[in-house]
Amino acid sequence: MQALSIIGCGWLGKPLALRLKASYKLHCYARQAPSDDLLDYCLAPSTEHPFYKSPILIIAISTRDEYLSALLQITQAFSPDTTVYLMSSTSVYREFDQEVDETATITQKSVQKEAEELLAKHFKKLVILRLGGLMGKDRIAGKWKRVSTFEDGPVNYIHQDDAIKIIVQLIDRGIVRGVFNLVSPRHPLRSAVHQKNAREFGFELGQFEGIQHRIINSDKIISTLEYTFKHPDPLNFWTSL
């Protein structure tokens, strides 16, 4: 069974690891002792630990907590021959206010773009996944405790189920290079999504100020995998709750 290491076993990384568990020898990095034993967690492993010898690495960590420094350490600990799947973000396209795809020339610096460039300099086999807003399950758009004012415009969301299915398919099919946008193909207005969720889940609707027009095109991943989204429309992400 081929080994696979994951850094970042959180809201996306943990269910992804559980999905891969049957097919790969998993090593999941953890800073603190987890509250469960569902996965093979490695607590701050030494550089000689099998965690660093896996031929496949998934990076799904937050951009907080010295993100670039952590990625630099990863480049020093893993072989350049490792196949790396980096969970990046469509926020790299923040300078655009129209439809955009992976061929866009990005001029504005961001921590996500710096991370992509850092890993590209070290790893020969790198798959960069620019995820839209991760939603579904207990992440309900509009139901925020600390935010009450929003900019309207088409949403660029992806459901957790589709993100996991796409990542698994990329790994299983041996796709080891490329940049892909992971965004559901439909883009209703944020106000429409929030209004529907406010009615169905009983929370107070926030205010909307201004509008943007950015749409992240996901045709490349659909074409590459011949993929059909399980949740193509963010208006219906939570209908099964």
Backbone torsions as a table, in degrees:
resi	resn	phi	psi	omega
1	MET	NA	128.7	-177.3
2	GLN	-70.9	142.4	-179.7
3	ALA	-84.8	149.5	179.1
4	LEU	-147.1	130.8	179.8
5	SER	-109.8	143.9	177.6
6	ILE	-127.4	129.1	171.6
7	ILE	-109.5	113.6	-178.0
8	GLY	107.3	77.4	-179.1
9	CYS	-100.9	62.7	-178.3
10	GLY	-105.2	-137.9	-172.7
11	TRP	-61.4	-35.6	175.4
12	LEU	-97.3	-43.8	-173.7
13	GLY	-64.0	-38.3	-177.2
14	LYS	-67.9	-52.3	177.6
15	PRO	-63.6	-29.9	175.0
16	LEU	-64.4	-45.0	178.6
17	ALA	-61.4	-42.1	179.4
18	LEU	-63.6	-33.3	178.1
19	ARG	-70.3	-34.8	-177.3
20	LEU	-85.5	-13.9	-170.7
21	LYS	-55.6	-36.8	-176.4
22	ALA	-73.0	-20.8	-173.2
23	SER	-109.7	-14.8	-175.3
24	TYR	-135.6	153.6	171.3
25	LYS	-82.2	102.5	-171.6
26	LEU	-89.3	142.0	168.6
27	HIS	-127.4	119.9	-176.5
28	CYS	-113.9	117.7	-179.6
29	TYR	-71.2	135.4	176.7
30	ALA	-140.3	135.4	177.2
31	ARG	-77.4	-34.1	-179.7
32	GLN	-126.4	158.1	-180.0
33	ALA	-62.3	120.6	179.6
34	PRO	-67.5	162.2	-179.2
35	SER	-86.8	2.8	179.7
36	ASP	-137.1	170.8	178.4
37	ASP	-122.5	32.5	-177.5
38	LEU	-73.0	-22.6	-177.7
39	LEU	-129.8	165.0	176.7
40	ASP	-87.0	92.5	-177.0
41	TYR	-86.1	143.1	175.4
42	CYS	-114.1	118.1	-178.8
43	LEU	-89.8	106.6	179.5
44	ALA	42.3	61.1	-176.3
45	PRO	-64.9	149.5	175.2
46	SER	-71.5	165.6	-176.9
47	THR	-66.2	-14.5	178.9
48	GLU	-91.8	-2.3	-178.3
49	HIS	-67.6	146.6	177.1
50	PRO	-54.6	-22.1	177.9
51	PHE	-51.5	-40.5	-176.1
52	TYR	-85.5	-1.7	-178.3
53	LYS	-102.1	-4.8	-178.1
54	SER	-62.1	141.1	177.9
55	PRO	-76.2	-12.6	-180.0
56	ILE	-127.2	133.8	179.4
57	LEU	-131.0	130.9	173.3
58	ILE	-109.5	127.3	178.4
59	ILE	-111.4	114.3	-176.6
60	ALA	-135.4	51.0	-176.1
61	ILE	-104.0	159.1	179.8
62	SER	-70.4	151.9	177.1
63	THR	-76.6	-2.7	174.1
64	ARG	-81.9	177.5	172.6
65	ASP	59.8	59.0	174.2
66	GLU	56.3	51.6	-174.2
67	TYR	-57.1	-53.7	-176.8
68	LEU	-65.4	-35.5	176.7
69	SER	-63.4	-40.6	178.5
70	ALA	-64.7	-40.2	179.1
71	LEU	-67.6	-35.6	176.6
72	LEU	-62.0	-41.7	176.7
73	GLN	-62.1	-36.7	178.1
74	ILE	-63.6	-42.7	179.9
75	THR	-63.7	-29.1	-180.0
76	GLN	-80.6	-24.7	-174.5
77	ALA	-94.7	-27.6	-177.4
78	PHE	-102.9	149.7	177.8
79	SER	-64.6	145.8	175.8
80	PRO	-61.8	-16.7	179.6
81	ASP	-85.2	-3.6	178.2
82	THR	-65.1	138.8	172.2
83	THR	-86.2	121.7	-173.3
84	VAL	-116.2	133.6	173.7
85	TYR	-113.6	109.6	-177.3
86	LEU	-99.7	124.5	173.9
87	MET	-83.0	100.5	177.5
88	SER	-100.7	-157.5	-173.3
89	SER	-146.3	148.5	175.8
90	THR	-70.7	-3.0	175.4
91	SER	-65.3	-12.2	174.6
92	VAL	-63.0	-18.9	-177.9
93	TYR	-95.7	19.0	-171.1
94	ARG	-63.2	-18.8	-180.0
95	GLU	-78.0	-10.4	-175.9
96	PHE	-97.4	147.9	177.5
97	ASP	-131.8	38.6	177.7
98	GLN	-153.1	-175.8	178.5
99	GLU	-66.7	139.7	-174.7
100	VAL	-144.7	146.3	176.0
101	ASP	-128.5	-170.0	-172.9
102	GLU	-68.2	-13.2	-179.2
103	THR	-83.7	-5.2	-176.9
104	ALA	-61.9	140.9	174.5
105	THR	-86.9	113.6	-176.5
106	ILE	-93.0	123.9	-179.2
107	THR	-108.7	-24.5	179.9
108	GLN	-81.6	129.4	177.7
109	LYS	-74.5	145.8	174.5
110	SER	-151.8	161.4	-179.9
111	VAL	-64.0	-33.8	178.6
112	GLN	-66.1	-42.2	-179.8
113	LYS	-69.3	-38.9	176.0
114	GLU	-61.5	-38.4	179.0
115	ALA	-64.5	-44.1	178.7
116	GLU	-59.7	-44.6	-178.1
117	GLU	-68.0	-38.1	179.2
118	LEU	-61.2	-47.6	-178.5
119	LEU	-70.9	-34.0	-179.7
120	ALA	-64.5	-27.8	178.4
121	LYS	-72.6	-22.5	-173.8
122	HIS	-106.4	-40.4	-173.1
123	PHE	-101.5	129.7	179.1
124	LYS	-73.2	-32.5	-177.9
125	LYS	-114.5	100.0	-175.3
126	LEU	-133.9	126.4	174.4
127	VAL	-111.7	118.0	179.8
128	ILE	-101.0	120.8	-178.8
129	LEU	-110.5	109.3	179.6
130	ARG	-90.9	97.1	-175.3
131	LEU	-83.9	140.0	170.2
132	GLY	-74.6	-171.7	179.2
133	GLY	-59.7	119.8	-177.7
134	LEU	-77.0	120.2	-175.0
135	MET	-133.8	-179.4	-179.7
136	GLY	102.4	170.7	-179.2
137	LYS	55.3	-121.4	-176.7
138	ASP	-90.4	2.1	175.9
139	ARG	-96.6	100.6	-173.5
140	ILE	-108.8	117.1	-176.8
141	ALA	-59.1	130.3	179.5
142	GLY	96.2	-19.0	-177.7
143	LYS	-94.1	69.0	-179.0
144	TRP	-109.1	141.5	-178.9
145	LYS	-80.2	-31.2	-171.1
146	ARG	-112.1	-0.1	-178.6
147	VAL	-124.0	130.5	-179.5
148	SER	-130.1	-7.4	178.9
149	THR	-120.7	131.2	-173.7
150	PHE	-131.8	150.4	169.8
151	GLU	-87.8	132.1	-179.6
152	ASP	-82.4	170.7	-179.5
153	GLY	140.9	171.2	179.2
154	PRO	-63.7	136.8	180.0
155	VAL	-86.1	152.3	176.0
156	ASN	-124.7	78.1	-175.2
157	TYR	-109.1	160.1	168.6
158	ILE	-139.7	138.8	179.1
159	HIS	-77.7	144.8	178.9
160	GLN	-52.3	-41.4	-179.0
161	ASP	-58.4	-46.1	-178.4
162	ASP	-70.0	-39.7	178.1
163	ALA	-57.4	-46.0	-178.8
164	ILE	-66.0	-45.2	-179.2
165	LYS	-60.9	-41.8	-179.3
166	ILE	-65.8	-44.9	-179.6
167	ILE	-61.6	-44.5	179.2
168	VAL	-61.2	-43.3	-179.6
169	GLN	-65.3	-39.8	177.7
170	LEU	-60.5	-43.8	-179.6
171	ILE	-67.4	-48.8	-176.5
172	ASP	-63.5	-30.7	-179.1
173	ARG	-88.3	-0.3	176.0
174	GLY	72.1	28.4	176.3
175	ILE	-81.6	115.9	-168.7
176	VAL	-118.3	0.8	177.9
177	ARG	-144.0	146.8	173.3
178	GLY	137.1	163.1	175.1
179	VAL	-118.0	128.9	-176.6
180	PHE	-135.1	135.2	170.3
181	ASN	-84.1	129.9	176.6
182	LEU	-111.4	92.5	-177.6
183	VAL	-143.6	137.5	176.7
184	SER	-60.4	146.9	-171.2
185	PRO	-74.0	-11.7	178.6
186	ARG	-107.6	146.3	-170.3
187	HIS	-134.1	68.5	176.2
188	PRO	-65.2	163.4	177.4
189	LEU	-65.5	144.7	177.5
190	ARG	-57.5	-40.7	179.8
191	SER	-60.6	-38.2	179.2
192	ALA	-66.7	-41.4	178.6
193	VAL	-63.8	-46.6	-178.8
194	HIS	-65.1	-40.5	179.9
195	GLN	-62.8	-44.6	179.6
196	LYS	-63.2	-44.7	-179.5
197	ASN	-67.8	-37.0	178.9
198	ALA	-61.8	-40.5	178.0
199	ARG	-66.6	-44.5	-172.5
200	GLU	-79.3	-27.7	-176.1
201	PHE	-113.5	0.5	170.0
202	GLY	70.3	38.1	175.3
203	PHE	-114.0	162.8	-177.3
204	GLU	-76.0	132.0	-179.1
205	LEU	-74.4	135.6	178.2
206	GLY	-78.1	-176.9	179.0
207	GLN	-99.8	152.6	179.5
208	PHE	-119.9	130.5	179.9
209	GLU	-132.2	120.8	178.4
210	GLY	79.7	177.1	-179.9
211	ILE	-152.7	143.8	172.5
212	GLN	-122.9	165.9	-171.8
213	HIS	-125.7	18.0	-175.9
214	ARG	-71.7	127.1	173.6
215	ILE	-124.7	124.9	179.7
216	ILE	-92.2	118.7	-177.1
217	ASN	-81.8	130.0	-178.4
218	SER	-114.2	20.7	-177.5
219	ASP	-59.9	-33.1	-175.3
220	LYS	-63.0	-46.5	-179.2
221	ILE	-69.6	-34.6	178.3
222	ILE	-63.7	-42.8	-179.7
223	SER	-70.6	-43.4	-176.7
224	THR	-61.8	-43.4	-176.2
225	LEU	-99.6	-4.5	-169.2
226	GLU	50.5	50.8	-169.7
227	TYR	-92.2	137.9	173.3
228	THR	-112.5	120.1	-177.8
229	PHE	-67.0	134.1	173.4
230	LYS	-70.6	-35.2	-179.8
231	HIS	-125.5	81.6	-176.4
232	PRO	-77.4	-20.1	-171.8
233	ASP	-121.6	112.5	179.8
234	PRO	-57.3	-20.1	176.3
235	LEU	-64.3	-22.0	-175.5
236	ASN	-117.1	17.9	-178.5
237	PHE	-61.2	-29.4	-169.9
238	TRP	-113.0	15.5	-176.3
239	THR	-67.8	-19.7	-177.6
240	SER	-90.8	-2.8	-178.6
241	LEU	-71.5	NA	NA
